[in-house]
C-alpha cells in the first residue's frame, strides 16, 4: 500500500479519536490491513472495511458515518488509488436540507492550528471575570445533541452528582408507635396478660411509609440514539444512590439492564449495558415491547406504588398499532406514569404522529428531557407527593 494512503487512514483514525471514539494505534493498523484486503476500487468497500476495523458499538456509527463522508468527500480519491493525498480538513457549512454535523465531530475535524488558537491577553482578561459565572448556566441549558465531547463529559459528571429523594408513599403495613391513628389491640392484649389481666395503657399503630420503586423504560432506537447513552448515566446515578430502580431499554425488543447498571464504575456499567443490547439504534416497536413488559415483568416490578418513567419520542415503527391498549394497561398497573419526550424541546411541537397520539391520553404527565435543566426539574417533580387521582392529558384539536 502507498505510504500516503496509509498516512491518510492514520489521519482519519486520529479524527475519530478526537471525536470521542476509543480508537488507537492498533485500530489504525487493523484499518490499514482491512483496506489492503478489500482494495479501494469501490467507495462502499472502503467504507465497510474502515467500519469493520474502527466501529465497536452501535452508538459509534453516527459519528463514524459523518466523519467518513466529510473526510473522504473527494470524488476522485478512489480513482487515484496509489496517489491519494490527504483531504482538506476545512469544514463547509451544510445546506439546510443536510443533517447537522455533530459538534464533537466538527471540533475534531477542525485544523490543529485552529484548535490551539488562543485569545489575546486583553480579551482573555476581559472575559475571564464576565463569563466564568455563566458558563455553568450555559451548559445546563444546552441540548445534549448539540454538546461537544468536552461538554458531554462535563454533563455526565453533573449527572453523576445528582441526588434524588423520592416522596414516601403509604403502604398497607403498620408498625408500633407512641402515637398513631389505630389502636394496637394485640399489643394491648399481650400487655394486659403480662399484668395479670389488668387494663393496659393504649398502644398505637401507624402506617409504614417507604420510598416507592422506580421502573424506567428507555427507548434506544435510531431517533433516540443521541440521548439514550446520556440517559444511561442518569439511570446509573439513580441505581447507585440507594434507590430501588429497575431499568429496561427497548427498540425492537425489550432488555433488562438493571444488573449491569449496579456496577459502581459508570463506564463499566454502561459498557456492560451496551453489550446486552442487540438492537441499539435500530427501529422502534413501542407497542410490542410494552406488551412484552406487561405480560412478563409488570407483576414482578410494579408493586408498592411503583413509579414508571417512559423515555421515548413516541415515533413507533408499527404506526401506533395496539399501543394505546398497552399504555393504558401500564398506567393502571403503576401509581404514576410520566412520559419523558425529547421532542418537547421544540417550541412548535405538535402531537401529530400516531404513536404520540396513542400514548398522550394515557399518561399522567409529559415532560421534556433534553438537557441538564430538564433532568433537574424531573428530580424536583419526583420528590413531590404522588397523587392517586389523575387528570388525563387531552389531545389538541
Buried (B, 14 or more C-beta within 10 A) or exposed (E): EEEBBBBBBBBBBBBBBBBBBEBEEEBBBBBBEBBBEBEBEEBEBBBBBBBEBBBEBBBBBBBBBBBBEBBBEBEEBBEBEEEBEEBEBEEEEEEEEEEEBBBBBBBBBBEEEEEEEEEEEEEEEEEEEEEEEEEEEEBBEBBBBBBBBEBBEBBBEBBBEBEBEBBBBEBEEBEEBEEBEEEBEEBBEEBBEEEEEEEBEEBBBBBEEBBBBBBBBBBBBBBBBBBBBBBBBBBBBBBBEEBBBBBBBBBBBBBBBBEBBBBEEBEEBBEBBBEEBEBBBBBBBBBBBBBBBBEEBBEEBBEBBBBBBBBBBBBBBBEBBBBBBBBBBBBEBBBBBBBBBBBBBEEEEEBEBBBBBBBBBBBBEBBBBBBBBBBEBBBEEBEEEBEEEBEEBEEEE
